[in-house]
Amino acid sequence: MTIISEQTILPGRYSITASEKAAAKPAPKLYNTIDYPFKGYHAPQPEGYEQSRSKADTSAIVIDNGSSLVKAGWSFDKNPRVTLPPVMSRYRDRKLNKACQFIGSDAYVDATTRGQLRYAFDPGSSVVGNWDVMEGLLDYIFIKLGVDGANGGIDRPVVMTEPIANPNYPRKMMNEILFECYSAPSVAYGIDSLFSYRYNRGSNGLIVSSSHTSTHVIPVLNNKAQLANCSRLNWGGMQTSEYLLKLMRLKYPTFPAKMTEHQMEDLVHKHCYVSTDFDWELSGFLDWTGLEDRDHVVQYPFTEHVVQEKTEEELARIAERKKESGRRLQEQAAKMRLEKLMKKEQELEYYKDLQNGLASETKKEARRILEAEDLKDEAHLDRLIRDLEKSIKRSRNKDLGIEENEEPSEEMSFPLLDVPDEQLDEAGLKEKRHQRLMKSNVEARQRAKAEKEREKARREEEERLDRERRENDFDNWIAERRANRQNLLQRIKERDRLKADLGNRKSLASQMRMKTLANLAADGPKKRRRGGDDDDFGANDDDWGVYRTVATGDQSDEEEEEDLGGMLNNAENELLQYDPEFTENHTLAAQSDWTKSLVHAFLRGPWPFDPESQREAHQIHLNVERIRVPEVVFKPSIAGVDQAGLVEIAADIVNQRYTNPTDQTNLLRDVFLTGGNTLFQGFDERFRNDFRGLLPVTTELNVRRASDPVLDAWKGAAQWASGSELGQLSISREEYLEKGSEYIKVCRNSLMRR
């Protein structure tokens, strides 16, 4: 036994012909799955805190509080020092009798910690809901940043991002934690997408921010975000991963391995892309031509039995042993046949001597001798001698390789049947009964032979009439053959459906079957308790139909005995021979061939499937899902979301909410894409093409993507925190104590709101 979790098979180019695929069975390129995002231990970095001492006026702790990843670092850093998912696991170790707490990626270290996983944000949103987890995340961040303030405080300003339209309560709770628990000197908040836009030097434009939980379209004019005119689409990276997971579970309902959201998120990032023309590409995505490249095979870990292959010398020795064993068996069989033949010859010689000796004995002595040999009479002895002679002759001919010709049947006579019983003794009566039985057998064979001849003549007559009808009225004849084939196909489908229903305990057929069994079980004991003499089950032939009902449902004897497959083959052979419009591709066998099955291409790609192979049973195929899953942001109805698509939302903002041509021109000159859900290949091109179709022809449209859609929000916050506006727009501790935790500052002359 061996455990296989990673496979490396070189990709290749194969012929398009499906039959050649089946013969060659080329191996596809396999992609592996990830387990969980555990990254190991990361030591604290106190050098950043020491460096901040020399930049006390311009240094701050910058936290991009994302619902997918929380990124933290110092304002003078180029990249965040700490990146972790906003999760925490807490449980008590019974062996150590200690409470253990794991934060971020450490919470995925084993199954125990994963079983106690808690998320900081409310499900499906970017709003913090579990403040116990949020406090653990902040502890972890400050420890890893090496913060060592007095009395457990952080003594550094904090700049934190928040989602657009963040409610007052989460901000109030965050203020209380930062000021009360960590004694922060000041706190500032800003919208993540606006930080990213500011970092990419934007001033007037339309921000399209598609993040982990949602997608927003925010207009910006004169360095000021027009938040009253922004719109939200409830679809992001998290919903994309969940949607792919649902599709895979529907596609492979009996998949033996466990599919998780983390694996689906990784598959979405690595294999999905946005189609520039979704309808056209989807219509031909499962075509055999090029399907090897479009179909991505993901291999899950599996256990496979390893069969040791034998060398040619071992195979030769095994073949020789088998040949020698067969030779010995043949010799033993020949020896046994010879012994049986000799025994039969001895018996034949003995019985012939006995028959010759009976001729000189009296009747009484002859009867005594026959009874001693277990023979009824002399006729019995004659039959025994005759049978032994025939058996010996067949055995000798078989050994000599002589084929036996069927001997002409002798005309049998039954003279004793005409003799009255009064004129016969006991031996004569026995022989008369034997002759009567023989005559019944002969007459039965003659009747069967005559019936066969009549059936043969009837079939020949039907064939002759059918041939004449085909020659004289071909159109009606061929129409009847086509209708007969459709009828057979329908009956085969009905039979298969009935078998499937019997396997489903909730189906009507299964319920009727169980009802019949229950009735039989209930009727039997009652009759026995009444005395048991009135049970006449089986007296009528219809009673035995209950077994057929229990086994296969309501079917007649004719349907059960009919070979529907053979009848369909005969009907299709006739159509192939005489119908010019019916070809091999129209037969049921051709339509059931995996090389012509669209369902097989969808489930297993352009390769044959072996249900006995554990390797292939643990594979999933990504084909149409690669473009279907990212398409939801443009067509939410695909996933059942009752909202307009991203392009329609952006067009509504530009065309309906801003009627001033100058404002429309400023918005369309800089359409800015940010957020991790915009990293799909072809996202910006698809948005540009579809958005252009909803705008006037002469409108200038410029679409660009953030330099780093994932980290630019943190980088923009760090850049802003290093400027002079930090002290002016932050909420100081004194202002918090004086004005309360709900107090905020608003900057009306820039992109940021504090």
C-alpha positions in Angstrom: 0.0 0.0 0.0 1.3 3.5 -0.8 -0.2 6.9 -0.1 0.0 9.2 -3.1 -0.6 12.9 -2.6 1.4 14.5 -5.4 1.6 13.5 -9.1 3.8 15.1 -11.7 2.9 14.1 -15.3 4.2 16.0 -18.2 1.4 17.4 -20.4 1.2 16.5 -24.1 -0.6 17.2 -27.3 -2.9 14.4 -28.4 -5.0 13.7 -31.5 -8.4 15.1 -31.6 -10.0 11.7 -32.7 -12.0 10.3 -29.8 -11.3 6.7 -30.8 -7.6 7.3 -30.8 -7.9 8.8 -27.3 -9.6 5.7 -26.1 -6.9 3.5 -27.6 -3.9 5.5 -26.4 -5.4 6.8 -23.1 -3.1 9.7 -22.7 -2.4 10.9 -19.2 -3.6 14.5 -18.5 -1.6 17.1 -16.6 -2.6 16.9 -13.0 -2.9 19.8 -10.5 -2.6 19.3 -6.8 -4.8 20.7 -4.0 -3.7 22.5 -0.9 -4.6 21.4 2.6 -4.8 24.4 5.0 -2.9 27.7 5.0 -0.6 26.8 7.9 2.7 28.7 7.4 4.7 27.7 10.5 6.1 29.8 13.2 7.1 33.5 12.6 9.3 35.2 15.2 8.6 38.7 16.4 10.3 41.6 14.6 11.3 44.1 17.4 13.6 46.0 15.0 10.6 47.8 13.6 9.6 49.1 17.0 13.1 50.3 17.7 13.2 52.1 14.4 9.9 53.8 15.2 11.5 55.4 18.2 13.6 57.6 16.0 10.5 58.5 13.9 8.1 59.0 16.7 6.4 62.0 15.0 5.8 60.3 11.6 5.6 56.6 12.5 2.4 54.7 13.1 1.1 51.2 13.2 -0.9 50.6 10.0 -3.5 47.8 9.9 -5.5 46.8 6.8 -8.4 45.1 8.6 -9.6 42.9 5.7 -12.1 40.1 6.0 -9.9 37.8 4.1 -6.4 38.8 5.3 -5.4 41.2 8.0 -2.2 43.1 7.0 -0.1 45.1 9.5 3.2 46.9 9.6 4.8 50.3 10.2 4.1 53.4 8.2 7.7 53.5 7.1 7.7 49.9 5.7 7.3 49.2 2.0 5.3 46.0 2.7 3.3 44.7 5.7 5.3 42.7 8.2 2.4 40.6 9.4 -0.2 39.0 7.2 -2.8 36.6 8.7 -6.4 35.4 8.2 -8.8 36.9 10.8 -9.4 33.6 12.7 -8.7 32.3 16.2 -8.9 28.9 17.8 -9.1 28.5 21.6 -9.4 25.3 23.6 -8.2 23.7 26.8 -5.6 20.9 26.5 -6.6 18.2 29.0 -3.1 16.7 29.2 -1.3 19.9 30.0 -4.4 21.5 31.8 -3.7 24.7 30.0 -5.8 27.0 27.8 -4.3 27.2 24.3 -5.0 30.0 21.8 -4.0 30.0 18.2 -4.2 33.1 16.0 -4.3 33.4 12.2 -2.6 30.7 10.2 -1.5 29.0 13.4 -5.2 28.0 13.9 -4.9 25.6 11.0 -2.0 23.6 12.5 -4.1 20.4 13.2 -7.6 19.1 13.3 -8.1 20.0 16.9 -7.5 23.7 16.4 -9.5 23.7 13.1 -12.4 22.3 15.0 -12.5 25.3 17.3 -12.1 27.9 14.6 -13.8 31.3 15.1 -14.0 34.1 12.6 -13.7 37.8 13.5 -16.2 39.1 11.0 -19.9 38.5 10.6 -20.6 35.8 8.1 -20.6 37.2 4.5 -19.7 40.7 5.5 -16.7 43.0 6.3 -18.1 44.1 9.6 -16.4 42.9 12.8 -18.8 40.9 14.9 -16.7 38.7 17.2 -14.7 41.1 19.3 -13.0 38.4 21.4 -11.4 37.2 18.2 -10.6 40.7 17.1 -8.8 41.4 20.4 -6.8 38.2 19.9 -5.8 39.3 16.4 -4.6 42.7 17.7 -2.6 41.0 20.5 -0.9 38.8 17.9 -0.2 41.7 15.6 1.4 43.9 18.3 3.5 40.9 19.6 4.8 40.1 16.1 5.6 43.8 15.5 7.7 43.8 18.6 5.7 46.5 20.4 6.9 46.8 24.0 5.1 49.8 25.4 4.8 50.9 29.0 2.2 49.1 31.1 1.1 47.0 28.1 0.3 50.0 25.9 1.4 50.4 22.3 2.3 54.1 22.6 2.1 54.5 18.8 -0.6 56.0 16.6 -2.8 53.5 14.8 -4.2 53.8 11.3 -6.8 51.2 10.4 -8.9 50.6 7.3 -12.6 49.8 7.4 -15.2 48.9 4.8 -17.4 51.5 3.1 -20.5 52.4 5.1 -19.1 50.8 8.2 -21.8 51.1 11.0 -21.0 53.2 14.0 -21.2 50.4 16.5 -18.1 48.4 15.2 -16.1 51.7 15.0 -17.2 52.5 18.6 -16.1 49.0 19.8 -12.8 49.3 18.0 -12.1 52.7 19.6 -12.8 51.3 23.0 -10.4 48.4 22.5 -7.6 50.5 21.1 -7.9 53.3 23.7 -8.9 51.2 26.7 -7.0 48.0 26.2 -3.9 49.2 24.4 -3.7 52.9 25.5 -3.2 54.0 21.9 -2.3 57.7 21.7 -4.5 58.3 18.6 -6.5 56.3 16.0 -7.5 57.1 12.4 -9.8 55.3 10.1 -10.0 55.2 6.3 -11.8 53.2 3.6 -9.5 50.6 2.1 -10.4 51.2 -1.6 -9.8 54.9 -1.3 -6.4 54.3 0.2 -5.6 52.1 -2.8 -6.8 54.7 -5.2 -4.8 57.4 -3.5 -1.7 55.2 -3.5 -2.1 54.8 -7.3 -2.3 58.6 -7.8 -6.0 58.9 -8.6 -7.9 62.1 -8.2 -11.0 61.9 -10.4 -12.5 58.6 -11.6 -14.6 55.6 -10.8 -13.4 53.1 -8.3 -14.4 49.4 -8.8 -13.5 47.6 -5.7 -14.2 43.8 -5.7 -13.0 42.4 -2.5 -13.5 39.3 -0.3 -17.2 39.8 0.6 -18.6 42.4 -1.8 -18.1 44.6 -4.8 -18.4 48.4 -4.6 -18.5 51.1 -7.3 -17.4 54.5 -5.9 -17.3 57.7 -7.9 -14.5 60.2 -7.0 -14.5 63.9 -8.1 -12.0 66.5 -7.1 -10.2 64.1 -4.7 -13.4 63.5 -2.8 -15.3 60.2 -2.7 -19.0 60.7 -3.6 -20.2 58.1 -1.0 -23.9 59.0 -1.4 -23.7 57.8 -5.1 -21.8 54.6 -4.6 -23.4 51.2 -5.1 -22.8 47.7 -3.7 -23.0 44.2 -5.3 -23.2 41.4 -2.8 -20.6 39.2 -4.4 -16.9 38.8 -3.8 -14.1 36.3 -3.5 -15.7 34.4 -0.6 -19.0 33.9 -2.5 -17.0 32.8 -5.5 -15.2 30.1 -3.6 -18.5 28.9 -2.0 -20.2 28.9 -5.5 -17.4 26.7 -6.9 -17.7 24.3 -3.9 -21.5 24.0 -4.5 -20.9 23.3 -8.2 -18.3 20.6 -7.5 -20.5 18.9 -4.9 -23.4 18.8 -7.5 -21.0 17.6 -10.2 -19.5 14.8 -8.1 -22.1 13.9 -5.5 -20.2 10.7 -4.6 -16.7 12.1 -4.5 -14.8 10.0 -1.9 -12.6 12.9 -0.6 -13.5 16.0 1.3 -13.7 19.3 -0.6 -13.1 22.4 1.5 -13.5 26.1 0.9 -9.8 26.7 1.2 -9.2 24.2 -1.6 -11.9 25.9 -3.8 -10.4 29.3 -3.1 -7.0 28.1 -4.3 -8.6 26.5 -7.4 -10.4 29.7 -8.2 -7.2 31.7 -8.0 -5.1 29.2 -10.1 -7.6 28.0 -12.8 -10.5 30.4 -13.3 -10.5 33.4 -15.6 -13.0 35.9 -17.0 -14.1 35.2 -20.6 -14.2 38.2 -22.9 -17.2 36.6 -24.7 -18.9 34.2 -22.2 -21.8 33.0 -24.3 -19.7 32.2 -27.3 -16.9 30.5 -25.4 -19.4 28.5 -23.2 -21.1 27.1 -26.3 -17.9 25.4 -27.5 -16.1 24.8 -24.2 -16.7 21.1 -24.2 -15.9 20.5 -27.9 -13.3 17.7 -28.3 -10.9 20.0 -30.2 -8.6 21.5 -27.6 -10.4 20.1 -24.6 -7.2 18.7 -23.3 -6.0 22.2 -22.7 -9.2 23.7 -21.4 -10.0 20.8 -19.0 -7.9 21.0 -15.8 -7.7 17.8 -13.8 -7.2 18.3 -10.0 -5.8 15.3 -8.2 -6.8 14.6 -4.6 -4.7 12.4 -2.3 -5.7 8.7 -2.6 -4.6 5.2 -1.5 -3.7 2.8 -4.2 -2.8 -0.9 -4.1 0.6 -1.4 -5.6 0.8 -4.6 -7.7 4.3 -6.0 -8.0 5.1 -6.6 -11.7 6.9 -9.9 -12.5 9.9 -10.1 -14.8 9.9 -12.0 -18.1 11.8 -14.9 -16.5 9.2 -15.2 -13.8 6.3 -15.0 -16.3 8.0 -17.7 -18.4 8.4 -20.0 -15.4 4.8 -19.5 -14.4 3.6 -20.3 -18.0 5.8 -23.4 -18.0 4.3 -24.5 -14.7 0.8 -23.9 -16.0 1.6 -25.9 -19.2 3.1 -28.8 -17.1 0.1 -28.8 -14.8 -2.3 -28.9 -17.8 -0.3 -31.8 -19.3 -0.6 -33.8 -16.1 -4.3 -33.1 -15.9 -4.7 -34.3 -19.5 -2.8 -37.5 -18.7 -4.9 -38.1 -15.6 -8.1 -37.5 -17.6 -6.9 -39.9 -20.4 -6.0 -42.5 -17.8 -9.4 -42.2 -16.1 -11.2 -42.5 -19.5 -9.2 -45.6 -20.3 -10.0 -47.2 -16.9 -13.7 -46.4 -17.5 -13.6 -47.9 -21.0 -12.0 -51.1 -19.7 -14.5 -51.3 -16.9 -17.4 -50.9 -19.4 -15.9 -53.6 -21.7 -15.6 -56.0 -18.8 -19.2 -55.3 -17.9 -20.3 -55.8 -21.5 -18.5 -59.1 -21.7 -20.0 -60.2 -18.4 -23.5 -59.3 -19.4 -23.1 -61.0 -22.7 -22.0 -64.2 -21.0 -24.9 -63.8 -18.7 -27.3 -63.5 -21.6 -25.8 -66.6 -23.3 -26.1 -68.6 -20.1 -29.8 -67.6 -19.6 -30.7 -69.4 -22.8 -30.0 -72.8 -21.3 -31.6 -72.1 -17.9 -35.3 -72.6 -16.9 -37.6 -69.6 -16.5 -37.5 -69.9 -12.8 -33.8 -70.1 -12.6 -33.4 -67.3 -15.1 -35.7 -65.0 -13.1 -33.6 -65.8 -9.9 -30.4 -64.9 -11.7 -31.8 -61.6 -13.1 -33.1 -60.6 -9.6 -29.7 -61.3 -8.2 -28.2 -58.9 -10.8 -30.9 -56.2 -10.0 -32.4 -56.7 -13.5 -36.2 -56.7 -14.0 -36.3 -59.0 -17.0 -34.5 -60.1 -20.1 -35.6 -57.0 -22.0 -33.9 -54.9 -19.3 -30.7 -56.9 -19.9 -30.9 -56.3 -23.7 -31.3 -52.6 -23.2 -28.3 -52.5 -20.8 -26.1 -54.4 -23.3 -27.2 -52.1 -26.1 -26.4 -49.0 -24.0 -23.0 -50.3 -23.1 -22.1 -51.0 -26.7 -23.1 -47.5 -27.7 -21.1 -45.9 -24.9 -18.0 -48.0 -25.7 -18.3 -47.0 -29.4 -18.6 -43.3 -28.6 -15.6 -43.4 -26.2 -13.4 -45.2 -28.8 -14.5 -42.7 -31.6 -13.7 -39.8 -29.3 -10.2 -41.1 -28.5 -9.5 -41.7 -32.2 -10.9 -38.2 -33.2 -13.7 -39.6 -35.3 -16.8 -37.4 -35.5 -20.0 -39.3 -34.9 -22.8 -39.0 -37.4 -26.2 -39.0 -36.1 -27.6 -42.4 -36.6 -30.9 -42.7 -38.3 -33.6 -43.2 -35.8 -35.0 -46.7 -35.8 -38.6 -47.3 -36.4 -39.8 -48.2 -32.9 -42.6 -50.7 -32.4 -44.7 -51.2 -29.4 -46.4 -54.6 -29.9 -47.5 -55.1 -26.3 -49.8 -52.1 -26.3 -52.3 -54.1 -28.4 -52.2 -57.1 -26.1 -54.8 -57.1 -23.3 -53.5 -57.0 -19.7 -55.2 -60.4 -18.9 -53.0 -62.2 -21.4 -49.7 -60.8 -19.8 -47.8 -61.9 -16.8 -46.1 -59.5 -14.3 -43.0 -59.1 -16.5 -45.2 -58.5 -19.5 -47.2 -55.8 -17.7 -44.0 -54.0 -16.7 -42.7 -54.1 -20.3 -46.1 -52.9 -21.5 -45.9 -49.9 -19.2 -42.4 -49.2 -20.4 -43.5 -49.3 -24.1 -46.4 -47.0 -23.3 -44.0 -44.5 -21.8 -41.6 -44.8 -24.7 -44.5 -44.2 -27.2 -45.5 -41.0 -25.3 -42.0 -39.8 -25.6 -41.8 -40.5 -29.3 -45.1 -38.8 -29.9 -44.0 -35.8 -27.9 -40.8 -35.4 -29.9 -42.8 -35.8 -33.1 -45.2 -33.1 -32.0 -42.3 -30.8 -31.0 -40.7 -31.4 -34.3 -43.9 -30.7 -36.2 -44.4 -27.5 -34.1 -40.8 -26.3 -35.0 -41.5 -27.0 -38.7 -44.8 -25.0 -38.5 -43.0 -22.1 -36.7 -40.2 -22.2 -39.2 -42.8 -22.1 -42.1 -44.6 -19.2 -40.3 -41.4 -17.2 -39.9 -40.5 -17.8 -43.6 -44.0 -16.7 -44.6 -43.7 -13.5 -42.4 -40.3 -12.8 -43.9 -41.7 -13.2 -47.4 -44.6 -10.9 -46.7 -42.3 -8.4 -45.0 -40.0 -8.5 -48.0 -42.8 -8.0 -50.4 -44.1 -5.1 -48.3 -40.7 -3.5 -48.2 -40.3 -3.8 -52.0 -43.9 -2.5 -52.7 -44.4 0.1 -49.9 -41.0 1.1 -48.6 -41.9 4.4 -47.0 -44.5 2.9 -44.7 -42.3 -0.1 -44.0 -39.4 2.1 -42.9 -41.6 4.3 -40.8 -42.9 1.3 -38.9 -39.3 0.2 -38.3 -38.4 3.6 -36.9 -41.4 3.7 -34.7 -40.6 0.2 -33.5 -37.1 1.3 -32.6 -38.4 4.4 -30.7 -40.8 2.1 -28.8 -38.0 -0.2 -27.8 -35.9 2.7 -26.7 -38.7 4.0 -24.5 -39.3 0.6 -23.0 -35.5 0.3 -22.2 -35.6 3.7 -20.5 -38.7 2.8 -18.6 -37.0 -0.4 -17.4 -33.9 1.5 -16.3 -36.0 4.1 -14.6 -37.9 1.5 -12.7 -34.6 -0.1 -11.6 -33.3 3.2 -10.4 -36.6 3.9 -8.6 -36.4 0.6 -6.8 -33.0 1.7 -5.5 -34.5 4.9 -4.1 -36.5 4.2 -0.9 -38.6 7.3 -1.4 -39.8 6.4 -4.9 -43.3 5.2 -5.6 -42.1 1.8 -6.8 -40.1 1.2 -3.6 -43.0 2.2 -1.4 -45.4 -0.1 -3.3 -42.8 -2.9 -2.9 -42.5 -2.4 0.9 -46.3 -2.2 1.1 -46.6 -5.6 -0.6 -44.0 -7.1 1.8 -45.8 -5.6 4.8 -49.1 -7.1 3.6 -47.5 -10.5 3.1 -45.9 -10.4 6.6 -49.2 -9.3 8.2 -51.4 -11.9 6.4 -49.3 -15.0 7.2 -49.4 -15.0 11.1 -53.1 -14.2 11.2 -54.0 -17.2 9.1 -51.8 -19.4 11.3 -53.5 -18.2 14.4 -56.9 -19.0 13.0 -55.9 -22.6 12.5 -53.9 -22.5 9.3 -56.2 -24.6 7.1 -57.5 -21.7 4.9 -54.1 -20.7 3.4 -54.6 -21.5 -0.3 -51.8 -19.3 -1.6 -50.4 -20.8 -4.8 -53.6 -22.5 -5.8 -54.1 -19.9 -8.5 -51.2 -19.1 -10.9 -51.8 -15.4 -10.5 -50.7 -15.7 -6.8 -47.1 -16.2 -7.9 -47.0 -12.8 -9.6 -46.4 -11.2 -6.2 -42.8 -12.3 -6.3 -42.3 -10.5 -9.6 -44.0 -7.4 -8.1 -41.6 -7.5 -5.1 -38.5 -8.0 -7.2 -39.0 -5.8 -10.2 -42.3 -3.9 -9.8 -45.4 -4.2 -11.9 -44.3 -6.0 -15.1 -45.9 -8.7 -17.2 -44.3 -12.0 -17.9 -43.8 -11.1 -21.5 -41.9 -7.9 -20.6 -39.7 -9.9 -18.2 -38.9 -12.6 -20.7 -38.2 -10.3 -23.6 -34.7 -9.4 -24.6 -35.2 -5.7 -25.3 -31.5 -5.3 -26.1 -31.5 -8.0 -28.7 -34.7 -6.7 -30.2 -33.2 -3.2 -30.4 -30.1 -4.6 -32.1 -32.2 -6.4 -34.7 -34.3 -3.3 -35.4 -31.1 -1.1 -35.8 -29.5 -3.7 -38.0 -32.5 -3.5 -40.3 -32.4 0.3 -40.4 -28.6 0.2 -41.1 -29.2 -2.1 -44.0 -32.2 -0.4 -45.6 -32.5 3.1 -44.3 -30.0 5.5 -46.0 -30.7 8.2 -43.3 -29.8 5.9 -40.4 -26.1 5.5 -39.7 -23.8 4.0 -37.1 -23.8 7.3 -35.2 -27.6 7.0 -34.7 -27.4 3.6 -32.9 -27.8 3.4 -29.1 -24.3 1.9 -28.8 -22.8 4.9 -30.6 -24.8 7.4 -28.5 -23.8 5.6 -25.3 -20.1 5.8 -26.3 -18.1 8.0 -23.9 -16.3 9.6 -26.9 -19.6 11.0 -28.1 -21.1 11.9 -24.6 -21.3 15.5 -23.6 -21.9 14.4 -20.0 -18.7 12.4 -20.0 -16.8 15.4 -21.4 -18.2 17.5 -18.6 -17.4 15.0 -15.8 -14.2 13.3 -17.1 -12.9 15.4 -19.9 -11.5 13.9 -23.1 -10.1 10.8 -21.4 -11.7 7.4 -20.6 -12.8 6.7 -17.0 -11.9 3.6 -15.1 -14.3 3.3 -12.1 -11.9 0.7 -10.5 -9.0 3.2 -10.4 -8.6 5.0 -7.1 -6.5 7.6 -8.9 -9.3 8.6 -11.3 -12.0 8.3 -8.6 -10.1 11.0 -6.7 -10.0 13.5 -9.6 -12.2 16.5 -10.3 -12.3 18.2 -13.7 -12.6 21.9 -14.0 -13.8 23.0 -17.4 -16.9 25.2 -17.8 -16.5 26.2 -14.1 -13.3 28.0 -15.0 -15.3 30.8 -16.8 -18.7 30.2 -15.1 -17.6 31.1 -11.6 -15.9 34.5 -12.3 -18.8 35.4 -14.6 -21.2 35.8 -11.7 -19.9 39.3 -10.9 -21.0 40.3 -14.4 -24.2 38.1 -14.4 -25.3 37.6 -10.8 -28.4 35.7 -12.0 -26.2 32.7 -12.8 -25.8 32.1 -9.1 -29.3 33.2 -8.1 -28.4 36.7 -6.9 -31.2 39.1 -7.6 -29.0 42.1 -8.4 -27.7 43.9 -11.5 -24.3 43.0 -12.8 -21.1 45.1 -12.2 -21.2 46.7 -15.6 -24.9 47.7 -15.2 -24.2 49.2 -11.8 -21.3 51.3 -13.1 -23.3 52.4 -16.1 -26.2 53.5 -13.9 -23.9 55.6 -11.7 -22.3 57.4 -14.7 -25.4 57.8 -16.9 -28.2 58.3 -14.4 -26.7 59.9 -11.3 -24.3 62.3 -13.1 -26.0 64.1 -15.9 -23.2 66.8 -16.2 -21.1 65.8 -19.2 -18.0 67.2 -17.4 -18.5 64.9 -14.4 -19.1 61.9 -16.7 -15.9 62.7 -18.6 -13.9 62.9 -15.4 -15.3 59.6 -14.1 -14.7 57.7 -17.3 -11.2 58.9 -17.8 -10.0 56.9 -14.9 -11.9 53.7 -14.1 -9.8 52.1 -11.4 -10.0 48.4 -10.5 -8.8 47.2 -7.1 -9.4 44.3 -4.7 -8.4 40.6 -4.9 -11.5 39.6 -6.9 -10.2 41.7 -9.9 -7.1 39.6 -10.3 -8.8 37.2 -12.7 -7.2 37.1 -16.1 -9.3 39.1 -18.6 -11.3 41.0 -15.9 -10.2 44.5 -17.0 -10.6 43.7 -20.7 -14.1 42.2 -20.2 -15.2 45.2 -18.0 -13.8 47.6 -20.6 -15.6 46.0 -23.5 -19.0 45.6 -21.8 -18.8 49.0 -20.2 -18.1 50.6 -23.6 -21.3 49.1 -25.0 -23.4 51.1 -22.5 -21.7 54.5 -23.1 -22.0 57.0 -26.0 -19.7 56.2 -28.9 -17.6 59.4 -28.6 -17.0 58.9 -24.8 -13.3 58.5 -23.8 -12.9 55.5 -21.5 -9.7 54.5 -19.7 -9.7 51.4 -17.4 -6.7 50.6 -15.3 -5.9 48.1 -12.6 -4.1 48.8 -9.3 -0.4 48.0 -9.2 -1.1 45.4 -6.4 -4.9 45.0 -5.9 -4.3 43.1 -2.6 -1.6 45.2 -0.9 -2.2 48.7 -2.3 -4.8 49.5 0.4 -2.2 48.9 3.1 0.4 50.7 1.2 -1.9 53.7 0.6 -2.7 53.8 4.4 1.0 53.6 5.2 1.8 56.4 2.8 -0.9 58.6 4.2 0.2 57.9 7.8 3.7 59.1 6.9 2.3 62.5 5.9 1.4 65.6 7.8 -2.4 64.8 7.9 -2.0 62.0 10.4 -2.0 64.3 13.5 -4.8 66.5 12.1 -7.3 63.8 11.3 -6.6 61.3 14.0 -8.8 61.0 17.1 -6.5 61.6 20.1 -7.0 59.9 23.5 -8.0 63.2 25.0 -10.7 63.7 22.3 -11.9 60.1 22.9 -12.2 60.7 26.7 -13.9 64.0 26.2 -16.3 63.3 23.2 -16.9 59.6 23.5 -16.1 56.5 21.4 -18.5 57.5 18.6 -16.6 60.7 17.7 -15.0 60.7 14.2 -13.3 63.3 12.1 -14.1 64.0 8.5 -11.7 65.3 5.9 -13.7 67.2 3.3 -10.8 68.2 1.0 -9.3 64.8 0.3 -10.2 61.2 -0.5 -9.9 60.1 3.1 -12.6 60.3 5.8 -11.5 60.2 9.4 
